[in-house]
Amino acid sequence: MEIIQIVGLGMIATFLALVVKEHKPIFAFLLTVFTGVIIFIFLIDQIAMIIGLLEQLAESANINIVYVQTVLKIIGIAYIAEFGAQIAKDAGQGAMASKIELAGKVLIMVMAIPIISVIIETVIGLIPGS
Protein backbone atom coordinates (compact mmCIF):
# COMPACT_ATOMS: atom_id res chain seq x y z
CA MET A 1 0.00 0.00 0.00
CA GLU A 2 2.12 2.82 -1.28
CA ILE A 3 -0.56 5.42 -0.60
CA ILE A 4 -0.32 4.70 3.12
CA GLN A 5 3.44 5.26 3.00
CA ILE A 6 3.04 8.48 1.01
CA VAL A 7 0.29 9.87 3.24
CA GLY A 8 2.25 8.84 6.33
CA LEU A 9 5.37 10.59 5.07
CA GLY A 10 3.32 13.66 4.21
CA MET A 11 1.64 13.77 7.62
CA ILE A 12 4.92 13.33 9.50
CA ALA A 13 6.55 16.06 7.41
CA THR A 14 3.55 18.33 7.99
CA PHE A 15 3.70 17.93 11.76
CA LEU A 16 7.48 18.39 11.80
CA ALA A 17 7.18 21.49 9.62
CA LEU A 18 4.59 22.97 11.99
CA VAL A 19 6.86 22.40 14.97
CA VAL A 20 10.03 23.62 13.26
CA LYS A 21 8.30 26.62 11.67
CA GLU A 22 8.07 28.43 15.02
CA HIS A 23 11.86 28.48 15.46
CA LYS A 24 13.34 28.07 11.98
CA PRO A 25 10.85 28.87 9.18
CA ILE A 26 13.43 28.26 6.43
CA PHE A 27 14.00 24.69 7.66
CA ALA A 28 10.25 24.09 7.68
CA PHE A 29 10.06 25.26 4.09
CA LEU A 30 13.03 23.11 3.05
CA LEU A 31 11.46 20.11 4.79
CA THR A 32 8.26 20.66 2.84
CA VAL A 33 10.08 20.93 -0.50
CA PHE A 34 12.26 17.91 0.25
CA THR A 35 9.23 15.84 1.20
CA GLY A 36 7.47 16.84 -2.02
CA VAL A 37 10.47 15.70 -4.04
CA ILE A 38 10.62 12.39 -2.15
CA ILE A 39 6.92 11.79 -2.83
CA PHE A 40 7.50 12.53 -6.52
CA ILE A 41 10.38 10.03 -6.57
CA PHE A 42 8.03 7.43 -5.05
CA LEU A 43 5.71 7.94 -8.02
CA ILE A 44 8.22 7.83 -10.89
CA ASP A 45 7.74 4.09 -11.52
CA GLN A 46 3.97 4.46 -11.74
CA ILE A 47 4.28 7.46 -14.04
CA ALA A 48 6.60 5.51 -16.36
CA MET A 49 4.16 2.60 -16.37
CA ILE A 50 1.24 4.87 -17.30
CA ILE A 51 3.23 6.49 -20.11
CA GLY A 52 4.22 3.09 -21.49
CA LEU A 53 0.63 1.85 -21.36
CA LEU A 54 -0.69 4.94 -23.13
CA GLU A 55 1.93 4.62 -25.85
CA GLN A 56 1.00 0.94 -26.36
CA LEU A 57 -2.69 1.82 -26.58
CA ALA A 58 -1.97 4.56 -29.11
CA GLU A 59 0.17 2.20 -31.16
CA SER A 60 -2.49 -0.51 -31.21
CA ALA A 61 -5.17 2.04 -32.16
CA ASN A 62 -2.98 3.42 -34.98
CA ILE A 63 -2.91 6.88 -33.42
CA ASN A 64 0.04 9.06 -34.35
CA ILE A 65 2.46 8.85 -31.42
CA VAL A 66 3.20 12.58 -31.77
CA TYR A 67 -0.30 13.39 -30.49
CA VAL A 68 0.06 11.07 -27.51
CA GLN A 69 3.45 12.55 -26.67
CA THR A 70 2.00 16.04 -26.91
CA VAL A 71 -0.85 15.16 -24.55
CA LEU A 72 1.64 13.62 -22.12
CA LYS A 73 3.78 16.78 -22.27
CA ILE A 74 0.68 18.87 -21.57
CA ILE A 75 -0.15 16.73 -18.54
CA GLY A 76 3.47 17.03 -17.38
CA ILE A 77 3.37 20.82 -17.70
CA ALA A 78 0.16 20.93 -15.67
CA TYR A 79 1.61 18.81 -12.86
CA ILE A 80 4.94 20.65 -12.76
CA ALA A 81 3.24 24.05 -12.76
CA GLU A 82 0.92 22.94 -9.95
CA PHE A 83 3.87 21.59 -7.93
CA GLY A 84 5.81 24.84 -8.40
CA ALA A 85 2.79 26.98 -7.53
CA GLN A 86 2.15 24.98 -4.36
CA ILE A 87 5.78 25.42 -3.28
CA ALA A 88 5.50 29.16 -3.91
CA LYS A 89 2.27 29.27 -1.86
CA ASP A 90 3.97 27.32 0.96
CA ALA A 91 6.69 29.97 0.95
CA GLY A 92 4.05 32.68 1.29
CA GLN A 93 4.47 33.89 -2.29
CA GLY A 94 0.88 33.83 -3.56
CA ALA A 95 1.62 36.33 -6.33
CA MET A 96 4.49 34.21 -7.64
CA ALA A 97 2.30 31.11 -7.46
CA SER A 98 -0.26 32.87 -9.67
CA LYS A 99 2.44 33.71 -12.21
CA ILE A 100 3.64 30.11 -12.28
CA GLU A 101 0.06 28.92 -12.86
CA LEU A 102 -0.39 31.47 -15.65
CA ALA A 103 2.86 30.35 -17.32
CA GLY A 104 1.71 26.73 -17.13
CA LYS A 105 -1.63 27.60 -18.76
CA VAL A 106 0.03 29.54 -21.57
CA LEU A 107 2.51 26.74 -22.26
CA ILE A 108 -0.34 24.22 -22.31
CA MET A 109 -2.16 26.32 -24.93
CA VAL A 110 1.00 26.55 -27.04
CA MET A 111 1.48 22.79 -26.86
CA ALA A 112 -2.19 22.18 -27.73
CA ILE A 113 -2.22 24.26 -30.92
CA PRO A 114 -1.21 21.39 -33.26
CA ILE A 115 -3.88 19.10 -31.80
CA ILE A 116 -6.53 21.82 -31.96
CA SER A 117 -5.67 22.56 -35.59
CA VAL A 118 -5.99 18.87 -36.54
CA ILE A 119 -9.37 18.68 -34.80
CA ILE A 120 -10.59 21.79 -36.62
CA GLU A 121 -9.36 20.45 -39.98
CA THR A 122 -11.11 17.13 -39.32
CA VAL A 123 -14.39 18.83 -38.41
CA ILE A 124 -14.22 21.08 -41.48
CA GLY A 125 -13.56 18.02 -43.64
CA LEU A 126 -16.70 16.36 -42.27
CA ILE A 127 -18.94 19.30 -43.14
CA PRO A 128 -20.74 18.70 -46.44
CA GLY A 129 -19.85 21.07 -49.26
CA SER A 130 -16.49 22.09 -47.88
Secondary structure, 3 states (H helix, E strand, C coil): CHHHHHHHHHHHHHHHHHHHHCCCHHHHHHHHHHHHHHHHHHHHHHHHHHHHHHHHHHHHCCCCHHHHHHHHHHHHHHHHHHHHHHHHHHCCCHHHHHHHHHHHHHHHHHHHHHHHHHHHHHHHHHCCCC
